[in-house]
Amino acid sequence: MLDADFFRRWLTAATAAVDREAARLTELDSPIGDADHGSNLQRGFVAVSAVLEKEAPATPGGVLTLAGRQLISTVGGASGPLYGTLLRRTGKALGDAPEVSGAELAAALRIGVDAVMTLGGAAPGDKTMIDALVPAVDALGTSFDAAATAAEQGALATTPMQARKGRASYLGERSIGHQDPGATSSALLIGALAEAARDE
């Protein structure tokens, strides 16, 4: 069973991963976006870590809901609302339970991903974070490591795609050949989840 501490460890690992990869995320964002994805997410996750230290919610749902709210209020561009919605809706789906199972997390995360698809209007194949998140949620029933691998493969698979949503879609065919930064950062988030599970 996964408690609030596990979810705090997940987000701490995610903060470290974003911090480590921020320059690469911004580099990926330069040719097809605003060249700020790494710095925006870095600022957001540092704020998440700070607020979780200060407030320390007692439930998994409380941890994710607070983290989501913090991302929405501190991250500019599209990534703040999208990541914030992902975590908030996942947290709300988990409710007030003091501990949740892996299966409950997988079901809640699917609700979070569906909310992101609704908000951004994106589907798999549109060259967005959805291309990493959907395979990750599908694989989460197998294991956390399988989810991380699926997210990583999903992010890599965005390279030959033509973007159909978001800023990159304005470039049309010129978006082909670039790995999507949102899918890449989503793979980091799921990788951090697997890392937290290995530390259990």
C-alpha positions, 0 to 999 in steps of 0.5 A: 500500500502507498501512503502520503510519504510515498507520494511525497517521495515521488514528487521529490524525485520528480523535482530532482529529475526536472532540475537535472533535465531542465536544460534538455527540456528547454533545448527540445522546446526551442525549435518547436515551442517557446524555449521555456519548458524546462525553466517553467517546470523547474520553477513549478516543481521547486515550489511544489517541494517547498509547499509540501514541506510546509503543509505536509498533507496526511493522505496521498490524495491531499499530497497530489491535490496540493501539488497540482494547485501549486503547479497551476499557480506558479507555472506559466504557459500551457504546462502549468494548467496541464500538469496541475490538472493531471495531479489535482484530478488524480488526487481528487480521484484518490479521495481521503484514503490514508493509503492506496493500492497500486491498482487504485493509483493506476485508476486515479491516474487514468482519470487525471490523464483523461482530464488533461486530454479534455483540457488540452483537446489532445489525443494519442498521436498528436505529439503531446504529453499524452503520447507518454502518459497514455502508454504509462497508465496502460502499463501501470497495471503490470509494474511501475518500471513497465510504466516508466519504460512505456512513457520513455518509449512514448516520448521517443515515438513523438520524434517522427510525428507531426504536431497537431496540438499546442504551439508546435502545431503552428509549424506543421511539417517542420515539427517532424523530427523533434522529440516533444518536450511535454512527452519528455517531461511526462516520462520524467514524472513517471520515471520518478514514480518508478524510482519512488516505488523502488525505494519502498 
